[in-house]
Amino acid sequence: MTVRYDYDLSKQILDEDGNVVRVVPRGERLTFSKSDRCKLVPSTPERVDTLRSMFTWYVHHGLGTKTIADRLNQKASRPLAAVTGRSCTETSGP
């Protein structure tokens, strides 16, 4: 079983070819037996790029969390507020 977390914090269950087989909504638990093997995979390329940018800005450029939050809000092609009902802030994260 391969699991990937989506933007809205739901879990996508993927088949061996990477196709979405099932979506477990946010807040619902994913149950599996002891014989199941679960593998977490990186999220969508867009989200991975965003996280890499955040890491680079913080570690290599010395930017603070407020500046990073402002940058994320400015560059968002899909505003976080549309997904979560709130924009990215210093304490909320993406």
C-alpha positions as CSV (number, residue, x, y, z in Angstrom):
1,M,0.0,0.0,0.0
2,T,1.4,3.4,-1.0
3,V,0.0,6.5,0.8
4,R,0.4,10.1,-0.2
5,Y,-1.0,13.1,1.7
6,D,-2.9,15.6,-0.4
7,Y,-3.3,19.4,-0.1
8,D,-6.5,19.1,2.1
9,L,-4.7,16.6,4.4
10,S,-6.7,13.7,3.0
11,K,-4.7,10.5,2.2
12,Q,-4.5,9.1,-1.3
13,I,-4.0,5.3,-1.6
14,L,-2.0,4.6,-4.7
15,D,-1.6,1.4,-6.7
16,E,1.7,0.1,-8.0
17,D,1.6,2.4,-11.0
18,G,1.0,5.5,-8.9
19,N,-2.7,5.8,-9.8
20,V,-5.1,6.9,-7.0
21,V,-7.2,4.0,-6.0
22,R,-8.9,5.5,-3.0
23,V,-9.0,8.7,-1.0
24,V,-9.4,8.7,2.8
25,P,-10.9,12.1,3.8
26,R,-9.2,14.3,6.3
27,G,-9.8,13.2,9.9
28,E,-10.6,9.6,9.0
29,R,-8.1,7.0,10.0
30,L,-6.4,4.7,7.6
31,T,-6.7,1.1,8.9
32,F,-4.5,-1.7,7.8
33,S,-3.6,-5.1,9.2
34,K,-0.3,-6.3,10.5
35,S,0.5,-8.0,7.3
36,D,0.0,-4.8,5.2
37,R,3.1,-2.9,4.3
38,C,2.6,0.9,4.1
39,K,5.0,3.1,2.1
40,L,4.8,6.9,2.3
41,V,5.8,8.7,-0.9
42,P,6.6,12.4,-1.6
43,S,3.6,14.6,-2.3
44,T,2.9,16.2,-5.6
45,P,5.9,17.8,-7.4
46,E,4.4,21.3,-6.7
47,R,4.3,20.7,-3.0
48,V,7.7,19.2,-2.9
49,D,9.1,22.2,-4.7
50,T,7.4,24.5,-2.2
51,L,8.9,22.7,0.7
52,R,12.4,22.8,-0.9
53,S,12.0,26.5,-1.4
54,M,11.0,27.0,2.2
55,F,14.0,25.0,3.4
56,T,16.4,27.0,1.1
57,W,15.0,30.3,2.2
58,Y,15.3,29.5,5.9
59,V,18.6,27.6,5.9
60,H,20.6,29.1,3.1
61,H,19.2,32.7,2.9
62,G,18.4,33.2,6.6
63,L,14.8,34.3,6.0
64,G,12.5,34.2,9.0
65,T,9.1,32.5,9.2
66,K,7.1,35.7,8.6
67,T,9.0,36.5,5.4
68,I,8.6,32.9,4.2
69,A,4.9,33.0,4.9
70,D,4.6,36.3,3.0
71,R,6.5,34.8,0.0
72,L,4.2,31.7,0.0
73,N,1.1,33.9,0.1
74,Q,2.4,36.0,-2.8
75,K,3.5,33.2,-5.1
76,A,0.6,30.8,-4.4
77,S,-1.0,29.7,-7.7
78,R,-3.7,28.1,-5.5
79,P,-4.2,30.2,-2.4
80,L,-3.9,28.3,0.8
81,A,-7.0,30.1,2.0
82,A,-9.1,28.4,-0.7
83,V,-8.1,25.0,0.6
84,T,-7.9,25.5,4.4
85,G,-10.0,28.7,4.9
86,R,-7.0,30.6,6.1
87,S,-3.8,32.1,4.6
88,C,-0.3,31.0,5.5
89,T,0.9,32.8,8.6
90,E,4.1,32.7,10.7
91,T,2.5,30.1,13.0
92,S,0.2,28.2,10.7
93,G,2.5,27.0,8.0
94,P,1.4,25.8,4.6
